[in-house]
Amino acid sequence: MNGMGLIGGVFRDSLDNQVHGYSKTVGVVSPTELWGILIGLQVAHIIGIDRLLVQSENSTDICLVSDHLTNNSSMRLIRAINSFKDRDWSLEFKWLPREEIW
């Protein structure tokens, strides 16, 4: 790999069927997991998903985006993610250990 970051995700329905996926090369960025969450929220909004459970193996990032105290975060990325919390949809963030995701 040439130092480029790759993010991606999968949207599944309530029966665990894959309904949409996404991936994107984002260059050299950190933290890539937060970028993946932001891009995933953008894609979900564009394709019209109205109920979304965001799962990640990164417990720190899930705490950051779940915590209401971060609404005024100095991190632009966290503020961008938080802007999706006020949309007209059901949105939940959940940490899953890596072995439960794969």
Phi and psi in degrees as a GROMACS rama.xvg file:
@    title "Ramachandran Plot"
@    xaxis  label "Phi"
@    yaxis  label "Psi"
@TYPE xy
-98.4919  28.3978  ASN-2
86.5276  3.58702  GLY-3
-85.1088  142.929  MET-4
-93.7065  140.867  GLY-5
-121.638  129.516  LEU-6
-120.29  159.774  ILE-7
-174.641  170.324  GLY-8
-166.984  172.075  GLY-9
-132.008  136.917  VAL-10
-101.131  129.821  PHE-11
-123.885  150.797  ARG-12
-84.8467  -176.577  ASP-13
-66.2098  -15.8397  SER-14
-96.5907  8.38452  LEU-15
73.0564  19.0415  ASP-16
-83.3225  135.966  ASN-17
-70.5482  128.34  GLN-18
-114.605  -19.7188  VAL-19
-167.423  149.178  HIS-20
-138.21  163.778  GLY-21
-151.448  152.466  TYR-22
-151.685  152.961  SER-23
-156.843  137.369  LYS-24
-83.7846  126.245  THR-25
-115.839  7.98213  VAL-26
78.9445  -166.511  GLY-27
-83.4301  102.518  VAL-28
-135.041  158.831  VAL-29
-149.338  136.826  SER-30
-88.3834  128.278  PRO-31
-65.5165  -32.1566  THR-32
-61.5324  -41.5547  GLU-33
-66.1106  -36.6019  LEU-34
-64.0415  -40.0961  TRP-35
-61.6772  -39.5497  GLY-36
-64.7897  -46.176  ILE-37
-61.7357  -48.437  LEU-38
-63.3546  -40.0357  ILE-39
-60.9348  -41.847  GLY-40
-63.9446  -40.1282  LEU-41
-62.9882  -45.6499  GLN-42
-63.6614  -45.3381  VAL-43
-59.2851  -41.4075  ALA-44
-65.4767  -42.9439  HIS-45
-64.0992  -41.162  ILE-46
-86.0167  -1.13862  ILE-47
87.704  25.4926  GLY-48
-72.7561  131.058  ILE-49
-109.332  -4.42713  ASP-50
-138.294  120.489  ARG-51
-138.605  129.898  LEU-52
-113.173  114.374  LEU-53
-94.3072  119.696  VAL-54
-114.86  139.342  GLN-55
-147.109  151.115  SER-56
-84.5869  -6.7455  GLU-57
-95.0149  99.4913  ASN-58
-65.2994  -33.5391  SER-59
-63.4132  -45.9233  THR-60
-66.166  -39.325  ASP-61
-63.1887  -40.5776  ILE-62
-62.5191  -41.5817  CYS-63
-61.116  -45.3767  LEU-64
-82.1077  -16.768  VAL-65
-88.8363  -25.1105  SER-66
-75.538  122.521  ASP-67
-67.5425  -17.7772  HIS-68
-72.8392  -14.8376  LEU-69
-88.8631  5.54631  THR-70
-58.11  -29.5704  ASN-71
-108.478  32.4024  ASN-72
-59.0262  148.635  SER-73
-78.3922  -12.8034  SER-74
-81.2327  117.228  MET-75
-57.3729  -37.1675  ARG-76
-63.6708  -42.8951  LEU-77
-65.5344  -41.8005  ILE-78
-62.3326  -38.7522  ARG-79
-65.0051  -42.5765  ALA-80
-64.2061  -44.4733  ILE-81
-61.1416  -28.355  ASN-82
-63.543  -21.0881  SER-83
-81.2412  -15.7359  PHE-84
-67.068  -26.9139  LYS-85
-90.8333  3.03438  ASP-86
-73.3121  166.943  ARG-87
-84.2841  73.3332  ASP-88
-160.174  167.79  TRP-89
-93.5045  121.047  SER-90
-132.497  126.414  LEU-91
-135.028  143.76  GLU-92
-113.34  136.554  PHE-93
-142.488  134.494  LYS-94
-86.272  134.714  TRP-95
-129.589  132.301  LEU-96
-59.7788  148.061  PRO-97
-50.8531  -42.2036  ARG-98
-64.7881  -21.2895  GLU-99
-84.949  -21.636  GLU-100
-80.0257  -42.7802  ILE-101
